[in-house]
Amino acid sequence: MIKAVFMDYYGTVAHENGPIALEVVRRVCQSSNAESVEEVYGFWWKTFKEKLAHANGENFRTQHEVALENFRDLLEHFHSQENPEVLLERMEEHWCTTPVYEDARFFLDKVKLPVYFVTNSDDKYIYASLKKHDLHPEGVITSEQAKYSKPRKEIFLYALEKTGLKPEEVIHIGDSLEGDVKCPGLAGVKSIWLNREAKTVPDGVTAGENFDEILRILDAM
């Protein structure tokens, strides 16, 4: 019996990208030898994810720490004279204020089960975002609390321990196949993939293209 929903936050409830994040990338592009905004964006996300993958367990570092190092590497790589600390301040503003998807807000209003956000985030970012958007989940589990980030299954094991729920009592919803389907699956938690771009759905994956569909899937369980 499903007793609760675990739910990704950035990319699922709140926009992963936004005007402030785009401004940061453009500033780097315009002040460097980069050929395009896409080149800067691609380098940023690739190296950021690689650094986060190593910042787990005994080697854990906050998103703030990892992002600052990543900005320094980004500026060095593209020979930009921008200030990494100033760029980080703007990116942190993005994480605290990025808009919420309207269908996600509708889902949170209508879902009958308690919702816990499970997110790769420092506490201060998501709590600032929740306050700004007046969202009130049952609970919040962050990588800062767990000392592990997706796609490591330990963040979901921590979430289960913190909530007192068993894997079979939870369904997870998120927009990333790796972080929100495969990862919780390693902890025994089933998932619904939020497939906003209508990509091909792999065999064995339950998916919905929007939260209206996901509500119907939950109601049928």
C-alpha positions as CSV (number, residue, x, y, z in Angstrom):
1,M,0.0,0.0,0.0
2,I,1.4,3.4,-1.0
3,K,1.4,5.7,2.0
4,A,3.5,8.7,0.7
5,V,5.0,10.3,-2.3
6,F,8.7,11.1,-2.5
7,M,9.3,13.9,-5.1
8,D,12.2,15.5,-6.8
9,Y,12.2,19.3,-6.6
10,Y,14.4,21.1,-9.2
11,G,13.4,20.1,-12.7
12,T,10.2,18.5,-11.4
13,V,8.4,21.1,-9.2
14,A,10.6,24.1,-9.8
15,H,12.3,25.0,-13.0
16,E,15.9,23.6,-13.4
17,N,16.8,26.6,-15.5
18,G,15.6,30.2,-15.5
19,P,16.5,33.8,-16.4
20,I,19.1,34.2,-13.7
21,A,20.9,31.0,-14.6
22,L,20.9,32.0,-18.2
23,E,22.3,35.4,-17.3
24,V,25.2,33.8,-15.5
25,V,26.0,31.5,-18.4
26,R,25.8,34.5,-20.9
27,R,28.1,36.6,-18.7
28,V,30.7,33.8,-18.8
29,C,30.3,33.4,-22.6
30,Q,30.5,37.1,-23.3
31,S,33.7,37.6,-21.2
32,S,35.5,34.5,-22.4
33,N,36.8,32.6,-25.5
34,A,33.7,30.4,-25.5
35,E,32.1,30.0,-28.9
36,S,28.5,29.8,-27.6
37,V,26.3,29.9,-24.6
38,E,25.6,26.1,-25.2
39,E,29.3,25.4,-24.9
40,V,29.5,27.1,-21.5
41,Y,26.3,25.5,-20.3
42,G,27.5,22.0,-21.4
43,F,30.8,22.4,-19.6
44,W,29.2,23.7,-16.4
45,W,26.7,20.9,-16.0
46,K,29.2,18.1,-17.0
47,T,31.9,19.2,-14.5
48,F,29.3,20.1,-11.8
49,K,27.8,16.7,-11.9
50,E,31.2,15.1,-11.9
51,K,32.2,17.0,-8.8
52,L,28.9,16.2,-7.0
53,A,29.5,12.5,-7.8
54,H,32.7,12.6,-5.8
55,A,31.3,14.7,-2.9
56,N,29.5,11.9,-1.1
57,G,29.9,10.2,2.3
58,E,33.2,11.0,4.0
59,N,34.0,13.3,1.0
60,F,30.7,15.2,1.2
61,R,30.7,18.9,0.3
62,T,27.8,21.2,0.1
63,Q,26.4,22.4,-3.2
64,H,27.7,25.8,-2.3
65,E,31.2,24.5,-2.0
66,V,31.1,22.4,-5.1
67,A,29.5,25.2,-7.2
68,L,32.2,27.7,-6.1
69,E,34.9,25.4,-7.2
70,N,33.1,24.7,-10.4
71,F,32.8,28.3,-11.2
72,R,36.5,28.8,-10.7
73,D,37.3,25.9,-13.0
74,L,34.7,27.2,-15.6
75,L,36.3,30.7,-15.7
76,E,39.8,29.3,-15.9
77,H,38.8,26.9,-18.8
78,F,37.2,29.7,-20.8
79,H,39.7,32.4,-19.8
80,S,37.1,34.6,-18.3
81,Q,37.8,37.4,-15.8
82,E,34.4,37.2,-14.1
83,N,34.4,36.9,-10.3
84,P,33.4,33.3,-9.3
85,E,31.9,34.4,-6.0
86,V,29.7,37.0,-7.7
87,L,28.5,34.4,-10.2
88,L,27.8,31.9,-7.4
89,E,25.7,34.5,-5.6
90,R,23.5,34.9,-8.7
91,M,23.2,31.2,-9.1
92,E,22.2,30.8,-5.5
93,E,19.6,33.4,-6.1
94,H,18.3,31.3,-9.0
95,W,18.1,28.2,-6.8
96,C,16.1,30.2,-4.2
97,T,13.7,31.9,-6.5
98,T,13.3,29.9,-9.7
99,P,9.6,29.6,-10.8
100,V,7.4,26.6,-10.0
101,Y,5.6,24.7,-12.7
102,E,1.9,25.4,-12.5
103,D,0.9,21.8,-13.0
104,A,3.2,20.9,-10.1
105,R,1.4,23.3,-7.8
106,F,-1.9,21.8,-9.0
107,F,-0.6,18.3,-8.2
108,L,0.5,19.4,-4.7
109,D,-2.9,20.8,-4.0
110,K,-4.8,17.7,-5.2
111,V,-2.6,14.7,-4.2
112,K,-4.2,12.9,-1.3
113,L,-0.9,11.4,0.0
114,P,1.7,13.2,2.1
115,V,4.6,14.5,-0.1
116,Y,8.3,14.6,0.9
117,F,10.7,16.4,-1.4
118,V,14.0,14.5,-1.9
119,T,16.4,16.7,-3.6
120,N,20.1,17.4,-4.4
121,S,20.2,20.8,-2.6
122,D,21.6,22.6,0.3
123,D,18.9,23.2,2.9
124,K,18.9,27.0,2.5
125,Y,18.1,26.9,-1.2
126,I,15.1,24.7,-1.1
127,Y,13.7,26.2,2.1
128,A,14.0,29.7,0.6
129,S,12.2,28.4,-2.6
130,L,9.4,26.8,-0.5
131,K,8.9,30.0,1.4
132,K,8.8,32.1,-1.7
133,H,6.2,29.9,-3.4
134,D,4.2,29.1,-0.3
135,L,4.7,25.3,-0.6
136,H,4.1,23.1,2.4
137,P,5.3,19.5,1.9
138,E,5.1,16.9,4.7
139,G,8.9,17.0,4.8
140,V,12.1,17.8,3.0
141,I,15.2,15.6,2.5
142,T,18.3,17.2,1.0
143,S,21.7,15.9,-0.1
144,E,23.1,18.2,2.7
145,Q,21.2,16.2,5.3
146,A,21.9,12.8,3.8
147,K,25.5,13.6,2.9
148,Y,24.8,11.8,-0.4
149,S,23.3,13.1,-3.6
150,K,21.4,11.4,-6.5
151,P,22.2,9.1,-8.3
152,R,23.5,7.5,-5.1
153,K,20.9,5.3,-3.5
154,E,21.9,6.4,0.0
155,I,19.9,9.6,-0.2
156,F,16.8,7.5,-0.6
157,L,17.8,5.1,2.1
158,Y,18.2,8.1,4.3
159,A,14.8,9.4,3.3
160,L,13.2,6.1,4.2
161,E,14.9,6.1,7.6
162,K,13.9,9.7,8.3
163,T,10.3,9.2,7.4
164,G,9.9,5.7,8.9
165,L,8.5,4.4,5.6
166,K,9.3,1.1,3.9
167,P,10.3,1.1,0.2
168,E,7.1,-0.6,-0.9
169,E,5.1,2.2,0.9
170,V,6.5,5.0,-1.3
171,I,6.3,6.1,-4.9
172,H,8.9,8.6,-6.2
173,I,8.2,11.2,-8.9
174,G,10.9,13.0,-10.8
175,D,12.2,14.2,-14.2
176,S,15.5,12.3,-14.4
177,L,15.7,8.7,-15.5
178,E,19.0,8.2,-13.8
179,G,18.4,10.2,-10.6
180,D,14.6,9.7,-10.2
181,V,13.9,6.3,-11.6
182,K,17.1,4.1,-11.5
183,C,18.5,5.6,-8.3
184,P,15.4,5.1,-6.0
185,G,15.0,1.7,-7.7
186,L,18.3,0.7,-6.2
187,A,16.8,1.4,-2.8
188,G,13.7,-0.6,-3.6
189,V,11.5,2.4,-4.3
190,K,9.3,2.4,-7.4
191,S,9.0,5.6,-9.5
192,I,6.9,7.5,-11.9
193,W,9.0,9.4,-14.5
194,L,7.8,12.9,-15.3
195,N,8.5,12.9,-19.1
196,R,7.6,16.5,-20.0
197,E,9.4,16.2,-23.4
198,A,7.5,13.1,-24.5
199,K,10.7,11.0,-24.9
200,T,10.6,7.3,-25.6
201,V,9.8,5.5,-22.4
202,P,12.1,2.6,-21.6
203,D,10.6,-0.8,-21.0
204,G,9.5,-1.3,-17.4
205,V,9.3,2.5,-16.6
206,T,6.0,4.1,-15.6
207,A,5.8,7.6,-17.0
208,G,3.5,10.6,-17.4
209,E,4.0,13.6,-19.6
210,N,2.4,16.0,-17.0
211,F,1.0,16.0,-13.5
212,D,-2.5,15.4,-14.6
213,E,-1.4,12.0,-16.0
214,I,0.6,11.3,-12.9
215,L,-2.4,12.0,-10.7
216,R,-4.4,9.5,-12.7
217,I,-1.6,6.9,-12.4
218,L,-1.5,7.4,-8.6
219,D,-5.3,7.1,-8.3
220,A,-5.2,3.8,-10.1
221,M,-2.6,2.3,-7.8
